[in-house]
Structures are given as structure tokens and as C-alpha cells.
């Protein structure tokens, strides 16, 4: 992977399944805040908890199937991303304060490259899946529209990995807007990575676009077909 596009700096050594799942939501629209008070009862049968469990199950069945072409796997990743995450909002948050300074042309190219980066990178991740399982423990309310879903990735070897998903009800449609992995917000991590790329480029948004283009070019020919 292109050095400026390192997306999970704090998760090395975790399971491949955990990295792949969390990476799909690494650039969510907001950082986690305002958790419900400790001691509030969790509901394993709540719509947000069921939503996350179904997403995990669907991802496992769809993306880890053997004898599936690269193109088909990429298509499935893209569909899961678009159907479960607010990609435009994700992209805007990941660019941070630089979004308001970007031209319309830069914004359009960025959104295309941003989605492609996620799809291409994590299609590869799922090809290395080795039997981990996502177990949802339950959810608690966090504000009027949000819920926090607690879960674990169970591994054959090694301790479980703790994930907390922020699920938002957007006009009766559930969407994941952030995830905290072992206490680290993935949305904040991605935003910091992109800001670092832009700053190294002298504050130019084109530096980020160039980095994203180079990431795409580094995909081998057989991966893009």
C-alpha cells in the first residue's frame, strides 16, 4: 500500500477480518462522543444491534466466498459500502477543514478516488480471511438518533478484538457513522492521515489527490480486472 495511505496505524497485529470490517468504516462522518451512561442495559435484539450483526454475516458470506473473481469481489465490497454507509459524508469528514477550500472539480475527483481506495484496498483484505467471527453483544442509546453497538471479533488464536459501532437512524434508515476499535476512533485516524498528506504537500489539496491516484495505480493489473 502507498505509504501515505496507511489506514489503520493502531491496529497492526489484529485479525484480518477485524482489519477488513473496520476499514470499511474507517472514515466515518463523526468522531465518537456522548456515549450513554455506564450501567445502562444493553439490548441484543434492538434494530441497531441486529443491523450490525446482519452486516457482519452478510459480509462474511459475500466477500469471503472462494473461487470469486477479483472484479466480483470488488463489486460486492462497493455495494456493501454504499448500502450501509453514508459515503459522501464519510468522504467530507475525512478531508476535514480542507473540504471547504476544495473546488467542485477537486471534490468530485476526490470522492471517486476515495471510494475506489476503500474498495480496492479492502477487497484484498477479504481475500486473506481466515475464519474469524463477529459477535454482537448488544446496543445502548446515545442521544436521540444514535446507538452504540458493542461487539467482538473472535479469533482462533489470540484474544478477542473489541469494536463499538455508532449507528444512526436517518429517517428510519440505519447507517453506521463511526467505529471505535480498542478505544481508537477510526474516523479520527483517517482524517489525521489525510491531513498529514496535505500538510506534507504544502497545504495543497492536489497533494491528497495525487496520493490517492498513485495508490490506485499501484494496484497490480490482475487486481484491477
Legacy VTK file of the C-alpha trace (Angstrom):
# vtk DataFile Version 3.0
C-alpha trace
ASCII
DATASET POLYDATA
POINTS 225 float
0.000 0.000 0.000
1.155 3.520 -0.744
2.926 4.871 2.337
0.669 7.930 2.742
-2.441 5.771 2.641
-1.736 3.727 5.773
-5.251 3.498 7.150
-5.084 1.596 10.415
-1.864 2.580 12.109
-3.062 1.431 15.506
-4.336 -1.999 14.517
-1.252 -3.930 13.385
-1.298 -7.491 14.628
-5.097 -7.675 14.794
-7.093 -10.230 12.836
-7.506 -9.808 9.083
-11.281 -9.934 9.456
-11.200 -7.140 12.025
-9.000 -5.004 9.783
-11.261 -5.549 6.788
-14.529 -4.859 8.600
-13.278 -1.805 10.446
-11.608 -0.421 7.348
-14.911 -0.082 5.553
-15.947 2.442 8.152
-12.595 3.994 8.890
-13.557 7.410 7.502
-16.983 7.849 9.044
-18.668 11.207 9.333
-18.129 11.957 13.053
-15.879 11.012 15.956
-17.491 9.097 18.785
-18.825 11.229 21.606
-21.654 11.260 24.097
-21.844 7.573 24.991
-24.793 6.506 27.122
-24.070 6.388 30.816
-22.320 3.356 32.205
-24.664 0.752 33.578
-27.449 1.299 31.053
-28.830 -2.052 29.900
-27.735 -3.302 26.502
-30.250 -4.758 24.085
-29.034 -7.578 21.844
-32.363 -7.619 19.998
-32.508 -3.904 19.163
-32.641 -2.860 15.495
-29.110 -1.324 15.617
-27.619 -4.499 17.115
-29.391 -6.680 14.561
-28.276 -4.328 11.795
-24.604 -4.709 12.708
-24.888 -8.479 13.113
-26.576 -8.845 9.713
-23.915 -6.665 8.148
-21.190 -8.864 9.617
-22.881 -12.047 8.495
-23.585 -10.703 5.005
-20.013 -9.509 4.642
-18.624 -12.875 5.644
-20.825 -14.831 3.267
-20.467 -12.444 0.338
-16.842 -11.380 0.478
-15.050 -14.460 1.743
-16.501 -16.950 -0.740
-13.868 -18.926 -2.588
-13.492 -19.038 -6.362
-14.844 -15.490 -6.728
-13.152 -13.211 -9.237
-11.426 -10.016 -8.140
-13.913 -7.924 -10.123
-16.890 -9.642 -8.484
-15.440 -9.224 -5.004
-14.794 -5.509 -5.628
-18.369 -5.082 -6.827
-19.657 -6.699 -3.645
-17.486 -4.505 -1.413
-18.745 -1.388 -3.194
-22.375 -2.456 -2.825
-21.993 -3.162 0.898
-20.266 0.186 1.380
-22.920 2.181 -0.439
-25.856 0.338 1.141
-24.686 0.659 4.724
-22.549 3.806 4.953
-23.077 7.446 4.028
-20.139 7.594 1.616
-20.435 11.308 0.700
-20.489 12.316 4.365
-17.655 9.915 5.099
-15.513 11.483 2.409
-16.237 15.041 3.516
-15.290 14.285 7.091
-12.090 12.511 6.035
-10.940 15.617 4.151
-11.669 17.724 7.222
-11.475 21.512 7.030
-9.876 21.297 3.587
-13.255 20.353 2.077
-14.472 23.966 2.122
-11.370 25.086 0.225
-11.651 22.434 -2.494
-13.065 23.346 -5.884
-16.061 21.486 -7.250
-13.806 19.597 -9.657
-11.456 18.598 -6.816
-14.365 17.437 -4.682
-15.781 15.259 -7.457
-12.455 13.620 -8.239
-11.698 13.140 -4.559
-14.982 11.363 -3.861
-14.403 8.937 -6.729
-10.807 8.231 -5.669
-11.765 7.956 -2.002
-14.393 5.296 -2.614
-12.131 3.423 -5.031
-9.327 3.407 -2.441
-11.542 1.757 0.145
-12.968 -0.762 -2.312
-9.635 -1.751 -3.847
-7.717 -1.980 -0.596
-10.217 -3.984 1.371
-11.188 -6.331 -1.399
-7.639 -7.588 -0.950
-8.097 -7.809 2.815
-11.065 -10.146 2.473
-9.121 -12.441 0.189
-6.977 -13.314 3.229
-9.888 -14.066 5.565
-9.058 -16.899 7.974
-12.222 -17.792 9.864
-12.813 -15.022 12.417
-16.350 -14.387 13.679
-18.163 -11.150 14.538
-20.238 -11.427 17.720
-22.585 -8.577 18.635
-23.172 -8.151 22.374
-25.912 -5.503 22.287
-26.614 -1.786 21.965
-27.315 1.231 24.143
-28.937 4.533 23.178
-26.722 7.578 22.681
-28.780 10.670 22.059
-31.993 10.944 20.096
-30.821 9.260 16.888
-27.697 7.266 17.709
-26.982 3.900 19.287
-23.677 2.340 20.297
-23.407 -1.333 19.332
-20.797 -3.342 21.220
-19.200 -6.330 19.514
-16.168 -8.585 19.446
-14.180 -10.272 16.712
-13.496 -13.806 17.916
-10.239 -15.289 16.693
-8.992 -18.854 16.533
-5.709 -17.779 18.072
-5.434 -14.760 20.324
-7.787 -12.641 22.431
-11.000 -11.127 21.037
-10.893 -7.648 19.477
-13.395 -5.137 20.879
-15.347 -2.896 18.491
-18.026 -0.313 19.217
-20.141 0.877 16.300
-22.098 4.139 16.238
-25.330 3.507 14.324
-27.506 6.453 13.331
-31.189 6.411 12.430
-31.578 8.650 9.370
-35.306 8.867 8.692
-35.835 5.221 9.666
-32.801 4.058 7.715
-29.862 2.811 9.784
-26.337 3.805 8.820
-23.007 3.253 10.586
-21.252 6.570 11.166
-18.197 5.589 13.201
-16.405 2.724 14.924
-14.056 2.606 17.891
-11.546 -0.226 17.786
-9.921 -0.994 21.135
-10.560 2.620 22.153
-9.366 4.217 18.895
-11.804 6.139 16.674
-11.286 5.104 13.075
-12.859 8.283 11.703
-10.386 10.473 13.552
-7.473 8.265 12.453
-8.361 8.583 8.761
-8.887 12.327 8.998
-5.456 12.735 10.605
-3.809 10.617 7.899
-5.297 12.718 5.093
-4.400 15.969 6.840
-0.794 14.770 7.131
-0.654 14.076 3.374
-1.987 17.551 2.575
0.380 19.241 5.022
3.385 17.433 3.561
2.260 18.777 0.211
2.415 22.365 1.428
-1.284 22.557 2.252
-2.372 21.695 -1.286
-5.452 19.539 -1.781
-3.836 18.346 -5.004
-1.257 16.556 -2.835
-4.003 14.322 -1.459
-5.471 13.746 -4.908
-2.039 12.804 -6.244
-1.537 10.390 -3.353
-4.898 8.762 -3.988
-4.174 8.474 -7.717
-0.826 6.838 -7.006
-2.483 4.414 -4.619
-4.863 3.388 -7.392
-2.031 2.996 -9.913
-0.127 0.746 -7.547
-2.865 -1.835 -7.760
-1.482 -4.576 -9.965
-3.118 -5.196 -13.371
-4.625 -8.504 -12.285
-6.249 -6.823 -9.260
-7.987 -4.226 -11.421
-9.523 -6.708 -13.811
LINES 1 226
225 0 1 2 3 4 5 6 7 8 9 10 11 12 13 14 15 16 17 18 19 20 21 22 23 24 25 26 27 28 29 30 31 32 33 34 35 36 37 38 39 40 41 42 43 44 45 46 47 48 49 50 51 52 53 54 55 56 57 58 59 60 61 62 63 64 65 66 67 68 69 70 71 72 73 74 75 76 77 78 79 80 81 82 83 84 85 86 87 88 89 90 91 92 93 94 95 96 97 98 99 100 101 102 103 104 105 106 107 108 109 110 111 112 113 114 115 116 117 118 119 120 121 122 123 124 125 126 127 128 129 130 131 132 133 134 135 136 137 138 139 140 141 142 143 144 145 146 147 148 149 150 151 152 153 154 155 156 157 158 159 160 161 162 163 164 165 166 167 168 169 170 171 172 173 174 175 176 177 178 179 180 181 182 183 184 185 186 187 188 189 190 191 192 193 194 195 196 197 198 199 200 201 202 203 204 205 206 207 208 209 210 211 212 213 214 215 216 217 218 219 220 221 222 223 224
